[in-house]
């Protein structure tokens, strides 16, 4: 068990280092040694990923970021801990949970992201993440991203929030559970180089 924890810590630190390098690499001139050395991770695959758990701690924010090897979506669930349930998979079309309504999502492929966190306070019913169904995620600008093409809010149903993430093509992705948030990284390509 300790080995798994240590391996996850290494992955988290590697992702943090990659993120830090992303800010400086964008401004580096062509041929700079910093950009030539970085190799992108492989082995993520494009199959369904999930962890069973239910929760009543609400989602408060969704944000994105660009990195050298992947585009990242972060779903913030303060107080949710590191056992937040999720289900992430490629789908042909995004259908809203509960109603079954089709929600169009742009891009060459669609990742359906479900997280066991409602977008409202379960006690009061007040929104904690104010987004409109079938509309782009509020405050998320993916202009200039290499992989992400579109984001759509599909709503919350029975304590679970659903998001459609349009990507360039069916590319490998990983899901990382961290304290109080869930991270979805989608690679820029299938190869190990940029």
PyMOL commands that set and color helices and strands:
alter all, ss='L'
color gray80, all
select helices_A, chain A and resi 2-25+33-37
alter helices_A, ss='H'
color red, helices_A
select strands_A, chain A and resi 49-51+61-66+70-76+86-91+94-95+102-103+109-115+148-157+160-167+173-178+181-187
alter strands_A, ss='S'
color yellow, strands_A
deselect
rebuild
show_as cartoon
